Amino acid sequence: MGARHKWCSSWMEVCDLAKDERSGEDNPAFSDEEDDQHKGNVKKQVVGEAGKSSEKDLTPEEKQEKFLIMKNIVIISIAFTLLFTSFGSMANLQSSINKTDGTAAMTVLYGAFVFSCCFLPSWLLSLLKEKYTLALSILCYSSYIAAQFYPQIYTLVPTAFILGLGAAPLWASKCIYLTKVALRYASIVGENSDVIITKFFGIFFMFFQFAGVFGSLIVSSVLSVGVDEVNRTEAELLSCGYNFCISKPTRELNNSDFSEREGPPLWQIYTLASTFLLCSLLSSLVVIIFVDPISAFKEVESDYEERKGSLQLLVATFNHLRHPYQLLIVPLTIWSGLEQGFLSADYTAGYVSCGIGVHMVGYVIMCFHVCDSLCCMGLSSLVKVVGRVPVFTLGFLIHLALIVALVYWRPLPDDFAWFFVIVSLWGVSDAVWQTQINALYGVIFPGQCEAAFSNYRLWESVGFFISYACSTVICVDAKITILIIFLVVGMTGYYAIEIIQKMGGPKKDKDGSVIPLDQLIVREL
């Protein structure tokens, strides 16, 4: 849930993406035939009686429907770019400009998001359908952005709760819309539906990746106006980095009294809040005016029409914890949320704002987004060449080295380049977690997509929740210790999964189903 693609997924969306990244297993998106088709063969092909391939022109109605589908994909992508240009940028600034109150609100947001994932998407989609669920959920984000005009605990926390409730339906409705129109598009052009789904999500994320860049540019441009060189005293610099505590005020970070606040001038905060509120409201308006409802297209029968209800999915999610692999992968999934939360809350406040000023947060985060996005695009090819284990190990070693560096590195204004080097490498390793953990879930839980990726969203959200909750009560040194523990334990669980896979996989019953862990324990006893 941030200005980045990893905040972005509902369980159904991740299911599709992970299925398409499975090292080519049962995935036509990786076959030579489909590769050739994707590169240049965009027209429907029919095979004549003589066995020769001939092109068949689409009817005017099909051409019109094909154009409308692509138009809606682009419009939804633009709407999400506008929305997360706004929300992601404000979220990254909370620990720097609103400090304890802002971090507490982010904690509530993720708590509400966990609840929303379990109960709201199916109910709201059945009530409002995809288009209006999108529009309503976007307005939930707008309420939180509007609270930035007067950021007090009694304005931030309620609106953060509303945002958290709207987050899961937002991503679920987007995913279902894209999937349904992709199925219809595939039936029109005669291509494999998996290939079209991958293509449409690729188009979406191509637009979406720019949200972090645009938002960071806006933030940095506004906060840099009239800023003199930040001159910290020796005592202030000693409180930065590993020794930083968000509950202890520094000269540039504000306290809880808005009337006696420190930090950026009010006109800068109001400028950012006005700009981002306008973008978020425009996002909802774009969806309402320009996006066609699913009913405008011919329905295609698919498994997505028979998705589980909220209670069924909740039961399946927790029942899936009996799977041995699920328990082993939970720590690494929590780590994924922890490291993102640490970057957004602790690195931005404790290192960047404290060391070189809050006006530099946007530039640093923009650097992170660029490196993360570039690596995400290249990792699929790397996995095909060297395999999954070396890529996971690379992410582990980079992040472990970064954590050790954060312990010993003292953020000084003279070390300007290091603020960007660290965040760039963080983007490289983060790309590993966001792409490969998703793909791993798809590989090790075949046929259990809904429950598996429900667990993914749940436990990653728990990681975010822990990260923001801890920021208000413990200092960076304790947070880094928690990061190391979850990283090491998480990778241990991952390596255990790979070893079990090499040994033939988990034990199965006579029907070929994996034996739940509790039953295995009972057998051993």
N, C-alpha and C positions, 0 to 999 in steps of 0.2 A: 503494500500500500504506500508508496511514496511517489516521488517524481520519477520513479524508475519502474522498469518492467516487472521487477519482482514483487512490487506491491500489488501488482496488477492482476494476478490470475485467480480465477475461481477454480474449483476442483475439475470442472468439465474442460476448461481451457487448457489447464496443464496436462490433462489427460490426452488431449489431441496433440499437443506439442511434444510431449514425451514419447508418445507412440511413434511420431514421425522421426524421432532422434534415436531410435533403437538400433544403432550400428547396422542398420539394414535388415533387421530381423522382421520378416513378414511385412515389409513396408515397401510398397511399390514406388514410393518416392525416391528410393535408392536403387531401383533397378535400371539397367541400361536402356530398356525399352521406354520407360517413363521419362528418363533423362532426355532422350532424344525428342520425345513428344513435347516435353516442357520447354525445350530450347527453341523450337521453331514450329512445331506442328500444332497450331492453335485452332484449326478448323476441324469440324467433325469429319471423321473418316468412316467410310463404310466399305465393306469388302464385297465386290461384285461376284457374280456366279463364276466368272472365269478365274477368280482368286486374285484379281488385281485390285489394288487400293485406289479408290477414287474419292475426290472431294465432293461433299454435298453442301450446298449453300444453305444457310439458315433462312428460315422464313422471316418476313418483316416483323412478326410478333416476337419471334425468338431473339432477333437482333435488338429489338427495343427492350425486352426483358433483360437481356445480357448487359446492355448499357445501364439500365436502372440499378442492377445489382452492383456493378462496379462503382456507380455514383454513390450508392449508399455506403459501401465500404470506405470510400475516401471521406465522405462526410462524417461518419462515425470516428474515423481516425483523427480528423481535424478537431472534432469536438473533444476527444480525450486529450489531445495535445494542448488545447486551450485550458482544460480543467487542471491537468497536472503540471502545466507551467505555473499555475497559480498555487495549487495546494502543496506540491512538492517543495517549492521554494520557501513558502511560509513554514512548513514543517521543519526544514533544515535550520531555520533561524530561531526556532522556539527556545532552545537551550541557551542561545546567545542574547536574545533581546527580551524574552519573557521569563527566562531563568526557571526558578522552581515551579512557578505557576504553569508555565508553558510545558515543562516536562511532565508535571502531574497530569495535565490535560491529555498529553500524548499517551500516557499510561492508561487513562480511562478510555481513550479512543481504541486502543488495541484490545482492551477487555471487552468492549462492546462489539468489536469486530469478531472476536471468537464466538460470542453469543450469536451474532448475526449469521455467521457461517453455518451454524448448526440448525437454525430455525427459519430464517426469513426468506431466502431466495425463492424456494419452491412456492411458498404461499403468495408472495408478492407477484411473482410471474404469472401465476394462475389468475390473479385478480386484475392486473393491469396489462399483461402481455409485455413483450420485450421493449417496444419503443417507449412507452410511457413509464415503465420501470426505470429505464435509462434516464429519462428527463427528471423524474422525481428524485432519484438517487443523487444526481448531480446537484440538485438544490440543497441536499443535506451537506455537501461539501461547502456550498456557498454560505451557509449559516456559520460555519466555523471561521471562514475567511472574514466575514462581517464582524465577528467578535474581536478581530485584531484592532478595530478602531478604539476599543476600550478593553484592553486585555487584563481582566481581573479573574480571579479563581472562579467567581460566580458567573462569568460570561464564557470563559474558555472551556470549563469542564462540561457544562450541559451541551454546548454546541459540538464538542469533541465526541460526546456520547451519541449525539444525533448522527454525526459523520460516520462513526463506527458502525451504526446500525445500517446506514445506507451503502456502505462499501461493498459488502458481499453481494447484495442484489445488483449493484452496478456492474461488477465484473461478470457475474453469472449471466445477466441479460445480454451484455456485449458478446460474450462467448457463444451463447445459444443463437443469437442473431447471425453472427458470422458463420457459424456452422450450418445453419439451415439454408442460408442463401448460397453457401458454397455447394451444398448438396444439389440445390436447384440448378446452379450454374454448371456443375459437372454433368447433369443430365441433359443440359442444352448443348454443350460443346462436345459431349461424348468422351470426356476424360475421366480418369479415376478420381473418386471423391477425396481420397486421402491427399492426393497431389494438390487439388484445388484448396482444400482446407489449409494445408501448409502454406500455399501461395497467399491466401487471404490474410492469415495471421502474420506472414512476413510483411505484407503491405502495411498492416496495422502497426506493427512494431517499428517499421521504417519511419513512420510519422511520429510514433510515440517517443522514440529515443530523443527527438529534438526538444521534448518538453523540458528536460533537465538543463539543456544548453540555453534555451531561451530564457527560462526562469532565472538561471544563474546570472545571465547577462543583465537582466532587468535589475536584480537585487544589487549586483556590484555597481552598476551605473548610478543607481540612486544613492546608495550608501557611500559612494566615493566622492560625492559632491561636497566640497568644502572641508574635506578631511585633511588635517595637518598630519605630519609624521607622528606616529605613535611612539612616545618616549616612556618606556616603563622604568620604574626604579628597580634596583636589584632585588628588593624584597618582593615586589610584585611578580617579577619573573621567576623567583623561586617558588611561587605558588602555582605556576603554570605546569602543563604537561602531567607527568606522573604524580605530582603532588596536588593536582587541582581538585577542588571540591566545589560542586555547583551551588551548594548552600552557603558558601562563603563569598561575599561580594568582592568584585574587583572594581577598579576605577571606571571601566567602560561598560561593565554589565550592570543591568538595572536591578534595583531592589523591588520589593513587592508593592511599594507605595507608588502608584502611577503618577500622583501629583508631584512627587519628589524624585522622579526617576532619573537614572543616569543612562548612558548609552546613546544611540543615534537620536538626533532631534526629532521632535514629534512630526514635523512636516514630512520627514523621510518615511516614517512609519505610516502616516496617512496616505502618502503617495503610493507606497507599495500596496497597502490594503485596498485603496481605490482601484488601482490598476488590476490587481488580481481578482477582486470581486467582480469587476466588469468582465474579465475574461471568463470567469466561472458562470456568470449569468448568461453570457453570450453562448457558452457551450450548451447550456440547456435549451436556449432559444433555437440554436442551430438544429438540435435533435428534433424539437417539436415541429419546426417549419419544413426542414429539408429531408428528414429521414422517412422513408415509406414504411408502413407497418408490414409485418410478415405476411399478412393476409393479401397484400398486393401481388404476391407471387404464388405460383402453384405449389401446393404443399408436396413434399417428398417424404415418403414413409422412411423412418429411420429409428434407430434405438433412442435418439434424443427425445422422441415424442413420449417415451415411456420412462422418463427419469423418475427416480425415487422421490417420494414425498419427504418432508422435513424430518418426521419422526423415524421413518424407515432408514433414511441416510444416517441419522444420528446413531441408531442402534448398530448399523453396519460399520460405522466408523470405529466405535469402541470395541465391537466384536473383532475387528481386524487387528487389534492390538494383541490378539492371541497368536498371530502369525510370528514365528521366530524372527524373520527378517525385519518385521515392522518394529519390534522392540530394539533390535540392533541399530536401526537407522534413525530412531527418534533423537538421540543426542546430537547427531550431525545436522538433523533438520532444525533443532532448536538453535544450534550454533549459527545456522544461516540467518535466522532472525536477530540473534545477538550481535553478530558482527555488523549488520546493517544499522541496527540501533545505536551501536557504539560510535560508528562513523558520524551519524546524523546528530547525535546528542553530545557525545563526549569529545570526539576529535575536533568538531567545529567550535565548541565552547572552550575546552581545556587547552587546546593546542593553538588553533588558528586565531580565534577572537582574543584569547589571552596573550598570545605571542606577538601577533602582527596587526590585530584589529578586526572588528566585526565586519568592516567593509570589504575584507578579503575573502570572507566565507564563500561568496558567490563564485569567485574566480576559481577557488580551490575545488569546490563541488563540480563546477563545469569541467575541470580537468579530469575528475573522477568519472563523470558520465562519458566523456569522449573515449577514455581508455577502456572502460567497461564495455561500451557498445562495440568498439573495434574488435575486442577479444571475443565477445560473444559470437560475432560473425565468423571468426576464424577457428573456433574451438571444434566445431563439428568435423571440419576437414582434418584437424590434428588428431582427433580421436580415431578417425578411420585409418590413420597412418601408424600411430604408436599404441593405440588401445586406450581403454578407459582408466586402468590403474595408474599408468604414468601421469596422466593428466590430473587425476585426484591428488597424487603425490606431489606434483608441482604446486598445486594450489595450497596444499598443506605446508610445504616448506617455505613458500613465499610468505604466507600469513604468519607462520611461526616466527620467521625472521623479523617481520614487521612488528609483531608484538614485543619481541625482545628489544628492538630498536626504540619503541615507545617507552620502555622502562628506563633506558639509559640516556635517551636523547633529551636534551633540555632545549625547548623551543625558544630561540632567540631571534630577534628581528634580523640579525646579520646572517642567519641561516635561511634566507628567504627561499632559495631553490628547494631546500629539503622538504618544505611544506607540500610542494607539488610532487616531488619524487615519491614521497611516502603514499600520497593519495593515489598516484598513478599506479603504483604496484598493488595497492589495495583494490583498485579497479580490475587489475588482471586476475587476482585471486578470487575476487567476488564473482567475476564472470564464470569461473570454474564451478563455483557452488551453485549459481543460479541455473546454469545450463545442464550440468552433469547430475546434480541431485534429482532434478526433474526427470531426466532421461533414465536414471537408475530406477526410480519408482516404476516407470513404465516397463522396464525390463524384468525386474524381479517379482512384480505382481501382475503377471498376465491374466486377463479375464477378471480382474478385481479393481478396475480403474476407479470407480466412484469412491469406494471405501478407502483405497490407497491414497488418492490425492486429496480426499477430505482430511485424512491424517496429516498429509503434507502441509496443507493450509493451516490446520489447527496448531501443529507443533511449531511451525515457523512463526505464527502469530504469538504463541507463548514466548518464543525467544524475544520478539519485539517487546512484549509486555514486560518481561523480566528486565530487559535493558533499560527501558524508560523508568520503570518502577525503582530500580536500583539507583538510577542517577540522582534521585531526590534524597536519598538517605545514605549513600556510601560514596566514597571518593574514587578517583580514577584508578588508584593503585589496587583497590579491591576489585574493581570492575575488570581490570586486566587479568587478575588472578582467575576470575570466573571464566573469562575468555579462554585462557590457556587450558583450564580443566575441560571445558566442553569441546574444544578443538581436539585435544588428545583423546578423550573418551570417544568422541564422535568418529574420529578416524580409526580408532581401534575397532569399533563396531563395524565400520565399512570394510576394513580388511578381513574381519571375521566372515562377513557375507561373501566376499570374493573367494576366500579359502573354502567355505562350505560349497560354493558353486563349483569350484574346481574338483571337489570330492564327490560330485554328483548331485548336489542340491539338498534341500531339507528332506526329512523323511516323509513319505507319503503313504496313505492307506491303499487298500486294494482298488479303490475307485480312481486313484491318481490325484487325490486331493491332499494338500499339505496338512500334516497332523498338527493341531494347535499345541502351543507350548505347554499348557496346563495338562493336556493329555500325555504328552511326552514325559513330564515330571511324574505323573501318577504311574506310568508304566515302569519307570526306573525304580520307583519306591516299591 
